[in-house]
């Protein structure tokens, strides 16, 4: 074979360039990419732009007012209360969901009897909508029908537990409902991560005489960092956009004691017909989402690249 024939053969069997590698997968991803660019990014830019306008019932791009909507937003007590409620609900929900979910996952990871049944029962609340969850816990926390009435009928007549009608603790009543629904999903995520741990690690820890609880804390948890990060992002996204649970359970009451940012945005845009102020509030919610996503992206991608 001549040199030119060998060169032609090499050109024929030369692997495709990076541009055409996995071409089918790239073509299949085009609709999702277009959706992200046109709808998500486009609508986000549109919303941010109109947050600087005096839009009322309809968008008014020509009525530019600068930062007036943001100044009014942060001077309004209702928005401040909603931010405080979101902070309380978010911090408590994040910590308790991870702790309860991890404890349940560790329990099921010991391969207890009736594991499938117990896992299904714990995960079942996650299959319910937040509206149903809110209504159920509204009945449970109702002082005349729910938990307080049951305990008093047992003989504890001075027992009081009425978070729904107490403005100081109403957010914790919503927190109970949220944790009840979300802990099962966190449990499943963490249990899947635990089942991915090599069995040799458990054998080695038993040979070394390491207690089970120390194995979970000092060995299993560090190995499950990606799973914890994923659970953290999912929980945080749900916390920021919490709306239907509050509406179904308390409607933001008593007064504005259980107001949250998502409800504030909806009310301003559709009840008060103040699109500009609603857009400003939704833009602030977007910033809170970025606060969560940027550290996650760095941990997932930047950390690996630096490593």
Secondary structure, DSSP 8 states (H G I E B T S, - for coil): --HHHHHHHHHHH----GGGTTHHHHHHTHHHHHHIIIIIIHHHHHHHHHTTB--SSS--TT-B-TTHHHHHHHT-HHHHHHHHHHHHHHHHHHHHHHHHHHHHHHHHHT--TTHHHHHHHHHHGGGS-HHHHHHHHHHHT-TTTSHHHHHHHTT-TT----GGG-TTTHHHHHHHHHHHHHHHHHHHHHHHHHHTS-HHHHHHHHHTT--HHHHIIIIIHHHTHHHHHHHHHHHHHHHHT--HHHHHHTTT-STTTT--HHHHHHIIIIIS--HHHHHHHHHHHHHHHHHHHHHHHIIIIIHHHH-
